[in-house]
Amino acid sequence: MFGIKLFALQLVFSSCLAAYLSSEQQLLSPSALPKPLGWGAFGLGSAGSLMLLATAYDGPTAVAYWLAAVMVSWMLLVLGSPHLPGKSQVVAWGVGLMLAAAVLG
């Protein structure tokens, strides 16, 4: 059960990272990903993580858990990118935050 939640939450963060990297205003990469690639990865990652979370929780709880993880990931990416000194620190914080959520939730 822990492994499923951990994989689902890492998939949420990875898909949010792909969507963030497709923006022209993103600060982590010198050039943005193509929008169809970034948002396609977000859609596929979201669907996969929702299916994984639905195996661990009932439907409404899985959707609420996924939505909270997406909001936290996007807040970290948007607010953390300009303020954390290293680009890799944003990704490390995101991975660590999703690990903590999997352990606690």
MARGUFI-74577 format. One line per 4 residues: number of its first residue (from 1); their letters; for each residue x, y, z of C-alpha. Coordinates in pm, 1 decimal. Layout:
! residues N
NUM) a) X:Y:Z  ...;
***
This chain:
! residues 105
1) mfgi) 0.0:0.0:0.0  283.3:241.0:84.9  455.7:169.2:-246.4  138.9:240.5:-443.7;
5) klfa) 83.8:573.8:-267.6  448.8:669.2:-306.3  451.3:589.9:-678.0  119.3:771.1:-731.3;
9) lqlv) 240.2:1085.6:-554.3  573.7:1087.7:-737.3  375.8:1052.3:-1059.0  163.9:1353.3:-956.6;
13) fssc) 473.3:1565.2:-895.5  639.5:1450.8:-1218.4  330.6:1532.3:-1421.9  300.5:1876.1:-1258.6;
17) laay) 669.6:1934.4:-1330.0  612.0:1850.4:-1697.4  321.4:2094.7:-1714.6  530.4:2363.9:-1541.8;
21) lsse) 822.7:2309.7:-1778.6  593.5:2369.0:-2076.6  533.5:2730.1:-1965.5  729.0:3012.1:-2122.8;
25) qqll) 771.7:3177.1:-1780.4  921.2:2872.6:-1604.9  1259.7:2918.9:-1439.6  1400.8:2565.5:-1422.3;
29) spsa) 1500.6:2501.3:-1782.4  1659.8:2726.0:-2043.7  1387.8:2640.2:-2295.1  1028.4:2536.1:-2244.9;
33) lpkp) 890.2:2198.2:-2342.5  633.4:2193.8:-2621.5  289.7:2253.8:-2470.8  128.9:1936.2:-2611.5;
37) lgwg) 411.1:1728.0:-2463.0  397.4:1891.6:-2119.9  20.9:1891.0:-2085.8  -7.5:1544.7:-2240.9;
41) afgl) 234.4:1415.9:-1978.1  27.5:1591.1:-1712.5  -291.2:1425.6:-1837.7  -139.4:1078.2:-1859.0;
45) gsag) 35.2:1112.9:-1523.4  -282.5:1239.7:-1361.0  -487.5:952.0:-1497.9  -226.8:700.5:-1385.3;
49) slml) -193.4:847.5:-1038.1  -571.7:864.5:-996.6  -599.8:497.1:-1089.8  -326.0:407.3:-843.9;
53) lata) -481.0:614.8:-565.9  -820.0:456.5:-638.1  -668.4:118.2:-550.3  -569.8:249.8:-208.0;
57) ydgp) -871.2:472.7:-131.1  -1233.8:496.7:-235.5  -1315.9:724.8:-532.5  -1392.7:1062.6:-371.4;
61) tava) -1103.7:1028.0:-126.9  -862.9:941.1:-409.0  -974.7:1247.1:-608.1  -939.8:1475.5:-303.7;
65) ywla) -594.4:1331.9:-224.4  -486.8:1376.5:-588.4  -619.7:1732.9:-601.0  -435.4:1826.0:-280.8;
69) avmv) -112.4:1676.2:-416.4  -149.5:1867.9:-745.7  -210.2:2196.2:-564.2  89.6:2145.0:-333.8;
73) swml) 311.5:2049.5:-629.0  215.4:2353.1:-832.6  256.4:2586.5:-535.0  603.4:2444.6:-473.2;
77) lvlg) 701.0:2477.4:-838.2  563.4:2827.3:-889.4  663.6:2976.9:-554.6  979.7:2776.2:-492.0;
81) sphl) 1148.4:2820.0:-829.3  1231.1:3190.4:-789.3  1332.6:3161.1:-423.8  1534.1:2839.0:-390.8;
85) pgks) 1897.5:2891.2:-490.3  1948.7:2575.7:-698.7  1727.9:2443.9:-974.3  1768.0:2088.8:-849.5;
89) qvva) 1651.9:2193.6:-501.9  1298.8:2252.4:-629.2  1281.6:1897.9:-763.8  1440.8:1756.1:-448.1;
93) wgvg) 1189.8:1940.5:-229.1  903.9:1814.0:-443.5  1020.3:1454.0:-424.2  1076.7:1485.9:-49.0;
97) lmla) 739.9:1647.0:5.2  559.2:1370.8:-183.7  757.2:1110.2:12.3  648.4:1271.3:338.0;
101) aavl) 286.6:1279.7:218.5  302.7:909.9:132.1  447.1:825.4:473.7  196.9:1039.0:664.8;
105) g) -113.0:983.9:455.1;
***
